[in-house]
Amino acid sequence: MSIILLDIGNVLFSVDFLRFCRGVVSDEASDLQKVYRKYCEGDLKTKLDQGIIAPLDYLCMIGRDSLTGKMSHGEIREHWQSVFVPLKGAEESVEALSKEHQIWIMSDTDPIHFDFLLSRYNVLKNRDRYYLSYEHGYLKNMPEAFEHVIQDSGLAASEFVLIDDNPDNCRSASEAGIKSIRFETWPEIITSIAALPNIV
C-alpha cells in the first residue's frame, strides 16, 4: 500500500472562477476580467490560500470594491463557492484507489472553499489526512509543501505519489523526491497508478 496525495481542483472538481466573477461583478461588460485578475489569481488569492488573509477579510474586501455590486457577505460567499462542479468518474475512481492505497488530500485552497466541499461531497470525507495550504502556508509549486508532508508524516518520500493537474506542482514534488502523475483523465490515472513500480 502506498499513499496517494490527491489534489482537489481540476482533479476531483472542475473549477470555473468566471462563474464567481459573473455573480459579483457590477458591470460584466467592462469589469469581469478585472474582478478575475484581482481576486481569482495573483497576490491576493495567493495570500488567501496561504492563510495570510482571513476569509472574512477577503469577503469584506470584495464587498467594498467598486468593481462588485452591492451584496451581503453571505451572497459573496455563495458566489465564491459556486466555482466547483464534480468531475465525472472522480468519486468512483477515488473509492477504487482507496481499497489499495491511503488517500491523503493535498490542496492549495482556502477555508471557504474547503469547508464547503467537505460538507457536501463524500469523496473528500474521512480521508486519512488533509494537507491544506491555508493551514501550513505552503503552495504546491514550492518544494517546501512536500517537504512539510514528509517531515510531518515521518515517512519516506518514496511512500508517496502525487496526483495533480498542475505541472509546476508535479515538478516541486519531484524536487522533494516524490513521484507524481499529472492528471488528465481518471481512466488514465487508474492505469498509471497500476503501472508504477513499488505500488502494491
C-alpha positions as CSV (number, residue, x, y, z in Angstrom):
1,M,0.0,0.0,0.0
2,S,1.2,3.5,-0.9
3,I,0.0,6.9,-0.1
4,I,-1.7,9.0,-2.8
5,L,-1.5,12.8,-2.4
6,L,-4.7,13.9,-4.1
7,D,-5.3,17.3,-5.5
8,I,-8.8,18.8,-5.4
9,G,-9.2,21.5,-8.2
10,N,-9.4,20.1,-11.7
11,V,-8.8,16.6,-10.3
12,L,-11.9,16.0,-8.2
13,F,-13.8,19.1,-9.3
14,S,-13.7,21.3,-12.3
15,V,-13.1,24.9,-11.3
16,D,-14.5,28.0,-13.1
17,F,-13.8,31.2,-11.3
18,L,-15.6,33.2,-14.0
19,R,-18.8,31.8,-12.5
20,F,-17.9,33.7,-9.3
21,C,-17.0,36.8,-11.3
22,R,-20.3,36.9,-13.2
23,G,-22.1,36.6,-9.9
24,V,-20.4,39.6,-8.2
25,V,-19.4,42.0,-10.9
26,S,-21.1,45.3,-11.1
27,D,-20.8,45.7,-14.8
28,E,-20.0,42.4,-16.6
29,A,-19.3,44.1,-19.9
30,S,-16.4,46.1,-18.7
31,D,-15.2,44.6,-15.3
32,L,-15.5,40.8,-15.5
33,Q,-11.8,40.3,-16.3
34,K,-10.7,42.9,-13.8
35,V,-12.5,41.0,-11.0
36,Y,-10.9,37.8,-12.2
37,R,-7.4,39.2,-12.2
38,K,-7.8,40.9,-8.8
39,Y,-9.5,38.1,-6.8
40,C,-9.1,34.8,-8.6
41,E,-5.3,34.9,-9.4
42,G,-2.3,36.8,-8.3
43,D,-1.1,38.1,-4.9
44,L,-4.4,38.4,-3.0
45,K,-5.6,34.9,-3.9
46,T,-2.2,33.5,-3.0
47,K,-2.3,35.2,0.4
48,L,-5.8,33.8,1.0
49,D,-4.7,30.3,0.1
50,Q,-1.6,30.6,2.4
51,G,-3.8,31.7,5.3
52,I,-2.3,35.2,5.4
53,I,-5.6,36.9,4.6
54,A,-8.6,35.7,6.7
55,P,-11.7,34.6,4.8
56,L,-13.9,37.3,6.3
57,D,-11.4,40.0,5.4
58,Y,-11.4,38.6,1.8
59,L,-15.2,38.8,1.6
60,C,-15.2,42.3,3.0
61,M,-12.6,43.4,0.5
62,I,-14.7,42.1,-2.3
63,G,-17.8,43.7,-0.9
64,R,-16.2,47.1,-0.6
65,D,-14.8,47.0,-4.1
66,S,-16.3,49.3,-6.8
67,L,-15.9,46.5,-9.3
68,T,-18.6,44.5,-7.5
69,G,-22.3,45.0,-6.9
70,K,-23.8,45.7,-3.5
71,M,-24.5,42.4,-1.8
72,S,-24.1,40.7,1.6
73,H,-21.1,38.7,2.8
74,G,-23.3,35.6,2.6
75,E,-24.1,36.3,-1.0
76,I,-20.5,36.8,-1.9
77,R,-19.6,33.6,-0.1
78,E,-22.2,31.7,-2.1
79,H,-20.7,33.0,-5.4
80,W,-17.2,32.1,-4.2
81,Q,-18.4,28.6,-3.5
82,S,-20.1,28.3,-6.9
83,V,-17.0,27.7,-8.9
84,F,-16.9,23.9,-8.4
85,V,-18.6,21.0,-10.4
86,P,-17.7,17.4,-9.6
87,L,-15.7,15.7,-12.3
88,K,-17.3,12.7,-13.9
89,G,-15.8,9.4,-12.5
90,A,-13.8,11.1,-9.8
91,E,-15.7,9.7,-6.8
92,E,-15.8,6.1,-8.1
93,S,-12.1,6.2,-9.1
94,V,-11.0,7.5,-5.7
95,E,-13.0,4.8,-3.9
96,A,-11.4,2.2,-6.1
97,L,-7.9,3.5,-5.3
98,S,-8.7,3.8,-1.6
99,K,-9.2,0.0,-1.4
100,E,-5.5,-0.4,-2.2
101,H,-3.9,2.8,-1.1
102,Q,-4.2,5.5,1.6
103,I,-5.7,8.7,0.2
104,W,-4.4,12.0,1.6
105,I,-5.9,15.2,0.3
106,M,-3.3,17.9,-0.6
107,S,-4.7,21.1,-1.9
108,D,-3.9,24.8,-2.5
109,T,-7.2,26.1,-1.1
110,D,-8.9,28.4,1.3
111,P,-11.2,27.7,4.3
112,I,-14.4,28.9,2.4
113,H,-13.8,26.5,-0.5
114,F,-12.6,23.5,1.6
115,D,-15.3,23.7,4.2
116,F,-18.0,24.0,1.5
117,L,-16.7,21.0,-0.4
118,L,-16.0,18.8,2.6
119,S,-19.6,19.4,3.9
120,R,-21.2,18.4,0.6
121,Y,-19.1,15.7,-1.2
122,N,-18.3,12.3,0.1
123,V,-15.2,12.0,-2.0
124,L,-13.4,14.3,0.5
125,K,-14.8,12.9,3.7
126,N,-13.0,10.6,6.1
127,R,-9.7,10.7,4.2
128,D,-6.6,9.6,6.1
129,R,-5.0,13.1,6.2
130,Y,-5.5,16.6,4.8
131,Y,-2.6,18.9,3.9
132,L,-4.2,22.3,3.1
133,S,-2.2,25.4,2.1
134,Y,-4.2,27.7,4.3
135,E,-3.2,25.6,7.3
136,H,0.5,25.1,6.7
137,G,1.3,28.2,4.5
138,Y,2.9,26.4,1.6
139,L,1.7,26.2,-2.0
140,K,2.4,23.1,-4.0
141,N,4.5,25.0,-6.5
142,M,7.0,25.2,-3.6
143,P,9.0,22.0,-2.8
144,E,8.6,23.1,0.9
145,A,5.0,22.0,0.7
146,F,6.1,18.4,0.0
147,E,9.0,18.5,2.4
148,H,6.4,19.5,5.1
149,V,4.3,16.4,4.3
150,I,7.4,14.2,4.6
151,Q,8.6,15.7,7.8
152,D,5.1,15.9,9.4
153,S,4.3,12.3,8.5
154,G,7.7,10.8,9.4
155,L,7.6,8.7,6.2
156,A,10.0,8.5,3.3
157,A,9.3,10.4,0.1
158,S,9.2,7.0,-1.8
159,E,6.0,6.2,0.1
160,F,4.0,8.9,-1.8
161,V,2.5,9.5,-5.2
162,L,1.1,12.9,-6.1
163,I,-1.9,13.2,-8.5
164,D,-2.2,16.8,-9.7
165,D,-3.2,18.7,-12.8
166,N,-0.5,21.4,-12.5
167,P,2.9,20.6,-14.0
168,D,4.6,23.1,-11.6
169,N,3.3,21.2,-8.6
170,C,4.5,17.9,-10.1
171,R,7.9,19.4,-10.6
172,S,8.0,20.6,-7.0
173,A,7.0,17.1,-5.8
174,S,9.8,15.7,-7.8
175,E,12.3,18.1,-6.3
176,A,11.3,16.7,-2.9
177,G,11.7,13.2,-4.1
178,I,8.0,12.4,-4.5
179,K,6.7,10.6,-7.6
180,S,3.9,12.4,-9.4
181,I,1.3,11.7,-12.1
182,R,-0.1,14.7,-14.0
183,F,-3.9,14.4,-14.1
184,E,-5.7,14.4,-17.4
185,T,-8.5,11.8,-17.1
186,W,-9.4,9.3,-14.4
187,P,-9.1,6.2,-16.6
188,E,-5.5,7.3,-17.4
189,I,-4.8,7.8,-13.7
190,I,-6.0,4.3,-12.7
191,T,-3.8,2.8,-15.4
192,S,-0.8,4.9,-14.5
193,I,-1.1,4.1,-10.8
194,A,-1.3,0.4,-11.6
195,A,1.8,0.6,-13.8
196,L,4.1,2.4,-11.2
197,P,6.9,0.3,-9.7
198,N,6.7,-0.4,-6.0
199,I,3.0,0.4,-5.9
200,V,1.2,-2.6,-4.3
